[in-house]
Amino acid sequence: MKALAFATSPVARTIYPMRFLLAFAQGGLLSPLLPLFRETFHVSPGELGLLTSMAGLSSVVMDLVATALLRRRALPTLLLQGIGLTMVALCCSMLAPGFYWLVATQMLLGFGVGLTRVAALTVVVTATPLGEQGRANNLLECSAIAGTMLSPTLSGLLAALVHWRLAFGMAAIMVSGAFGWLLYTRQSLASAVEATTLRRAPQRLDATGREAPSEAPHSQPSHTHVIWMAYSTTFVLSFVWSGFLSTAMPLFGGEVLHGSTAMLGLVFTIGLLADLLLLMPMGWLSDRLEARLVLTPAMLLMAAALAYLPSANSLGGLFLVSIALHASFAAWGMPSAVLALCVPREQLARTMGLYRLLVDSAGVVAPWLVGTLIGLYGYGLPTWLSALGVGLMACLVWQGLRVPPRRAS
């Protein structure tokens, strides 16, 4: 497998470790705690869905704000501010006196995490050569999954052995490490981002000395359907992650299969390990083949795993569902890689802002909707409907996500 040149750049050396440590504050932290929260605070599945969707709701707002901020403020400053907000939210969660206090702190958490994710994704796709987009995007996801893989196990163990509040304290310590690493590498990151910006946006002057219009817009109409297909796929993938991996599966494991928080944490950790091991091979394949050839089989596997979930009558069956679902998410970076190939680089900040907006919007809708449907109809109906939707989306991806020839870097 050819080495990834971008992985040795100053940008990558800062962003990937930071993203790993920041992942301890995301959905993997909450997942094994949901049955415990329901028992402690006597809340419904719909209210638990509200809890998991709050971070996504505030991230939607931050996605819109961050897109504008990226053009006006230095990237290291935005990243430090986002990580600082995340640490404050985790400390407030650790001291939460009630359930709706937790809901409020998750909203604050979304502001911090959302700001750092948009900034990190934008700089990665901008600084990466076009022939390495699949691997670079999946390597960014790999760093996040590596942190998320450890988070549910540590969270579940701390909750089972001591108290759920210590799970938030553990995450705060990890995020403080991200803050320290960013401070340490801040100067080299700033220099690398400035150099990348100058390389990617050369000015073309006309006879009057004014900047000439870019040649890219004339080719954009033929790419529009591919771009919107990538956006639609992004929303579906995020819906399944937020609605099932983060909400339905923990509830199913706790209420139906009566698994402990530690056992549920192990279920998710093993699944995330499968995701982690497949991310770079699938990224390499997407750089050699069309993204749809990698994404379509992954989505079909996702649909099959969802369809089987209500029939899993043991923790072993839940392990299989978790492994299959997480393995299918090894194709997560494909839509953003397609966007990087289709969109002129001067428009990538806005494009990645919309990409993150769709990811976080699904994170708001899915937990609440899936949790409410589970409360009304049980696990069968929402799971089978989602499996059908993912299967149909896979067919559309196969037909429509045809990447245009690569432009010169």
C-alpha positions in Angstrom: 0.0 0.0 0.0 1.5 3.3 -1.0 2.5 5.6 1.9 0.3 8.6 2.6 2.5 11.7 2.2 0.0 14.0 3.9 0.2 12.0 7.1 3.7 13.4 7.8 2.8 17.1 7.3 2.7 19.6 10.2 -1.1 19.9 9.7 -1.6 16.2 10.1 0.7 15.9 13.1 -1.5 18.5 14.9 -5.0 17.6 13.7 -4.9 13.8 14.0 -3.7 13.5 17.7 -6.0 16.4 18.6 -9.0 14.6 17.0 -8.1 11.4 18.8 -8.2 13.1 22.3 -11.3 15.1 21.4 -13.2 11.9 20.5 -13.4 11.0 24.2 -16.0 13.7 24.6 -18.3 12.4 21.8 -21.1 9.9 21.5 -19.1 6.9 22.8 -19.0 8.5 26.2 -22.8 8.6 26.6 -23.8 5.3 24.9 -23.1 2.8 27.8 -24.5 5.3 30.3 -28.0 5.6 28.7 -29.6 2.7 30.6 -28.1 4.0 33.8 -29.5 7.5 33.2 -32.9 6.0 32.5 -32.9 4.2 35.8 -31.4 7.1 37.8 -33.5 9.9 36.5 -36.6 7.9 35.5 -36.8 9.2 32.0 -38.4 7.8 28.8 -36.5 6.6 25.6 -37.7 9.9 23.9 -36.0 11.9 26.7 -32.8 9.9 26.3 -33.0 10.6 22.6 -33.3 14.3 23.4 -30.1 14.0 25.5 -28.1 12.5 22.7 -29.4 14.9 20.1 -28.6 18.1 22.1 -24.9 18.1 21.1 -26.0 17.7 17.5 -28.5 20.6 17.8 -25.9 23.0 19.0 -23.4 21.7 16.4 -25.9 22.6 13.7 -25.8 26.2 14.9 -22.0 26.1 15.2 -21.6 24.7 11.7 -23.2 27.8 10.3 -21.2 30.1 12.5 -17.9 28.3 11.9 -18.1 28.5 8.1 -18.0 32.3 8.5 -15.4 32.3 11.2 -13.0 30.2 9.2 -12.6 33.1 6.7 -12.0 35.7 9.4 -10.0 34.1 12.3 -6.9 32.0 12.7 -7.4 28.3 12.7 -5.4 27.6 15.8 -7.4 30.2 17.7 -10.7 28.7 16.7 -9.5 25.2 17.6 -8.3 26.4 21.1 -11.7 28.1 21.7 -13.6 25.0 20.6 -11.6 22.7 22.9 -11.9 25.1 25.8 -15.7 25.1 25.4 -15.7 21.3 25.3 -13.7 21.1 28.6 -16.1 23.5 30.3 -19.1 21.4 29.2 -17.6 18.2 30.5 -16.8 19.7 33.9 -20.4 20.9 34.1 -21.7 17.4 33.1 -19.6 15.9 35.9 -21.3 18.2 38.4 -24.9 17.9 36.9 -27.6 17.8 39.7 -30.3 16.5 37.3 -31.2 15.1 33.9 -32.0 18.4 32.2 -28.8 19.9 33.5 -27.1 17.1 31.5 -29.2 18.1 28.5 -27.9 21.7 28.8 -24.3 20.7 29.1 -24.6 18.5 26.0 -25.7 21.5 24.1 -22.6 23.4 25.3 -20.5 20.4 24.4 -21.9 20.5 20.8 -20.7 24.1 20.4 -17.2 23.2 21.3 -16.9 19.9 19.5 -18.7 21.3 16.4 -16.3 24.2 16.0 -13.2 22.0 16.2 -14.7 19.4 13.8 -15.5 21.9 11.0 -12.1 23.6 11.3 -10.2 20.3 11.4 -12.1 18.8 8.4 -11.6 21.9 6.3 -7.9 22.1 6.8 -7.4 18.4 6.1 -9.3 18.4 2.8 -7.7 21.7 1.7 -4.1 20.5 2.5 -4.5 17.1 1.0 -3.5 16.2 -2.6 -6.5 15.0 -4.6 -5.1 11.5 -5.1 -5.0 11.0 -1.3 -8.4 12.4 -0.3 -9.9 9.0 0.5 -7.0 8.0 2.8 -6.7 11.4 4.4 -10.4 11.7 5.2 -10.5 8.1 6.5 -7.3 8.8 8.6 -9.1 11.7 10.2 -12.0 9.4 10.9 -9.5 6.8 12.1 -8.1 9.1 14.7 -11.7 9.9 15.9 -12.7 6.2 16.0 -9.6 5.3 18.0 -10.6 7.7 20.7 -14.3 6.7 20.5 -13.3 3.0 20.7 -11.7 3.5 24.1 -14.3 5.9 25.4 -17.3 3.6 25.9 -15.2 0.9 27.6 -13.7 3.4 30.1 -17.0 5.2 30.5 -18.8 1.9 31.2 -16.2 0.6 33.6 -16.0 3.8 35.6 -19.8 4.0 35.8 -20.1 0.3 36.9 -17.2 0.4 39.4 -17.5 4.0 40.8 -20.0 6.5 39.4 -21.1 7.9 36.1 -19.8 11.3 37.0 -16.2 10.0 36.7 -16.8 9.1 33.1 -17.2 12.8 32.3 -14.1 13.6 34.4 -12.1 11.1 32.4 -13.2 12.7 29.2 -12.3 16.2 30.5 -8.7 15.0 31.2 -8.4 13.6 27.6 -9.7 16.9 26.1 -7.3 18.9 28.2 -4.5 16.8 26.6 -5.8 17.9 23.2 -5.7 21.5 24.4 -2.1 21.1 25.5 -1.0 19.4 22.3 -2.5 22.2 20.2 -0.7 24.8 22.3 2.6 22.9 21.7 2.2 22.6 17.9 0.3 25.9 17.4 3.2 27.7 15.6 3.9 25.0 13.1 0.2 24.5 12.4 -0.2 28.2 11.7 2.7 28.3 9.3 1.5 25.2 7.4 -2.0 26.5 7.1 -0.8 29.8 5.7 1.5 28.0 3.2 -1.4 25.8 2.1 -3.7 28.8 1.6 -1.2 30.6 -0.6 -0.6 27.5 -2.7 -4.2 26.6 -3.3 -5.5 30.1 -4.2 -3.2 31.6 -6.9 -4.6 34.8 -8.4 -5.1 35.1 -12.2 -5.1 38.7 -13.5 -6.7 40.0 -16.6 -5.4 42.8 -18.9 -6.6 45.5 -16.5 -4.8 44.0 -13.6 -8.0 42.7 -11.9 -8.4 39.2 -10.7 -9.7 37.0 -13.5 -12.7 34.7 -12.8 -12.0 31.1 -12.0 -12.3 28.5 -14.7 -13.9 26.0 -12.4 -17.6 27.3 -12.5 -18.2 26.1 -16.1 -17.7 22.5 -15.1 -19.8 22.7 -11.9 -23.3 22.0 -13.3 -22.3 18.5 -14.4 -21.0 17.8 -10.9 -24.1 19.1 -9.1 -25.9 15.7 -8.9 -22.8 14.0 -7.6 -22.4 16.7 -4.9 -26.0 16.4 -3.7 -25.7 12.6 -3.8 -22.7 12.9 -1.5 -24.7 15.2 0.8 -27.7 12.8 0.9 -25.4 9.8 1.7 -23.8 11.8 4.5 -27.2 12.5 6.1 -28.2 8.8 5.9 -24.9 7.6 7.4 -25.1 10.1 10.2 -28.8 9.2 10.8 -27.9 5.5 11.3 -24.9 6.3 13.6 -26.8 8.7 15.8 -30.1 6.9 15.8 -28.9 3.3 16.2 -25.3 3.1 17.3 -25.7 5.9 19.8 -29.3 5.4 20.9 -31.2 2.2 19.9 -28.4 -0.3 20.4 -27.5 0.7 23.9 -31.2 0.7 24.9 -31.7 -2.7 23.3 -28.7 -4.1 25.0 -29.7 -2.8 28.4 -33.5 -3.2 28.4 -34.0 -6.3 26.2 -30.8 -8.2 26.7 -30.1 -6.9 30.3 -26.4 -6.2 29.6 -24.4 -4.2 32.2 -22.8 -0.9 31.3 -19.4 -2.5 31.3 -20.6 -5.2 28.8 -22.2 -2.6 26.6 -19.0 -0.6 26.6 -17.2 -3.8 25.4 -19.8 -4.4 22.7 -19.1 -1.0 21.2 -15.4 -1.1 21.7 -15.1 -4.4 19.7 -17.3 -2.9 16.9 -15.2 0.3 16.8 -12.0 -1.9 16.5 -13.4 -3.5 13.4 -14.1 0.0 12.0 -10.6 1.2 12.9 -8.9 -1.8 11.2 -10.9 -1.3 8.0 -10.7 2.5 7.6 -7.3 2.8 5.9 -7.7 -0.2 3.6 -11.1 1.2 2.5 -9.6 4.7 2.1 -6.9 3.2 -0.1 -9.4 1.4 -2.2 -11.4 4.6 -2.7 -8.3 6.3 -4.0 -7.8 3.5 -6.5 -11.4 2.9 -7.5 -14.5 5.0 -7.5 -15.9 5.8 -4.1 -19.3 4.2 -5.0 -17.6 0.8 -5.5 -16.5 1.0 -1.8 -19.6 2.8 -0.4 -22.3 0.7 -1.9 -21.3 -2.7 -0.4 -20.7 -1.0 2.9 -24.3 0.5 2.9 -25.8 -2.9 2.0 -24.0 -4.5 5.0 -25.4 -1.7 7.1 -28.9 -2.4 5.9 -28.5 -6.1 6.7 -27.2 -5.4 10.2 -30.1 -3.1 10.9 -32.6 -5.6 9.7 -31.2 -8.3 12.0 -31.0 -6.1 15.1 -34.6 -6.8 16.5 -33.9 -10.5 16.1 -30.7 -10.5 18.2 -31.7 -12.4 21.3 -28.4 -12.6 23.0 -25.3 -10.5 23.7 -23.5 -12.6 21.1 -26.0 -11.4 18.5 -25.6 -7.8 19.6 -21.8 -8.2 19.2 -22.4 -9.4 15.6 -24.7 -6.4 14.8 -22.2 -4.0 16.4 -19.3 -5.4 14.3 -21.2 -5.3 11.1 -22.6 -1.8 11.6 -19.2 -0.4 12.6 -17.5 -2.2 9.8 -19.9 -0.5 7.3 -18.9 2.9 8.8 -15.4 2.3 7.6 -16.7 4.0 4.4 -17.6 7.2 6.4 -14.9 9.3 4.7 -16.1 8.6 1.1 -18.7 11.4 0.8 -16.3 14.1 2.0 -13.6 12.7 -0.3 -16.0 12.9 -3.3 -16.8 16.5 -2.3 -13.1 17.4 -2.3 -12.8 16.0 -5.9 -15.9 17.8 -7.2 -15.6 21.3 -5.6 -13.1 24.0 -6.3 -10.7 24.4 -3.5 -11.6 28.0 -2.8 -15.2 26.8 -2.0 -14.1 24.0 0.3 -14.7 25.9 3.5 -18.4 26.5 2.6 -18.8 22.9 1.3 -17.3 21.3 4.4 -19.5 23.6 6.6 -22.6 22.3 4.8 -21.3 18.7 5.0 -20.9 19.1 8.8 -24.3 20.7 9.0 -25.9 17.6 7.4 -24.0 15.3 9.8 -25.1 17.2 12.8 -28.6 17.8 11.6 -29.0 14.0 11.4 -27.5 13.8 14.9 -30.4 16.0 16.1 -33.2 14.3 14.3 -32.2 10.6 14.6 -31.9 10.1 18.4 -35.2 11.9 19.1 -37.1 10.2 16.2 -35.7 6.7 16.8 -36.2 7.0 20.6 -39.8 8.1 20.2 -40.6 5.4 17.7 -39.1 2.8 20.0 -41.3 4.0 22.8 -44.4 3.8 20.7 -43.8 0.7 18.5 -40.8 -1.2 19.9 -37.5 -1.8 18.1 -38.9 -3.6 15.0 -40.6 -0.9 13.0 -38.0 1.9 13.2 -35.1 -0.5 12.6 -36.7 -2.2 9.6 -37.8 1.1 8.0 -34.3 2.4 8.4 -32.8 -0.8 6.9 -35.1 -0.3 3.9 -34.0 3.3 3.5 -30.3 2.5 3.7 -30.8 -0.2 1.1 -32.5 2.2 -1.3 -29.8 4.8 -0.7 -27.1 2.1 -1.6 -28.8 1.6 -5.0 -28.8 5.4 -5.6 -25.2 5.6 -4.7 -24.3 2.9 -7.1 -26.1 4.7 -9.9 -25.3 8.3 -9.1 -22.1 8.8 -7.1 -19.8 8.7 -10.1 -16.8 10.8 -9.4 -15.5 13.1 -12.3 -11.9 12.8 -13.4 -9.5 14.3 -11.0 -8.4 17.9 -11.4 -4.8 18.9 -11.0 -3.8 19.6 -7.4 
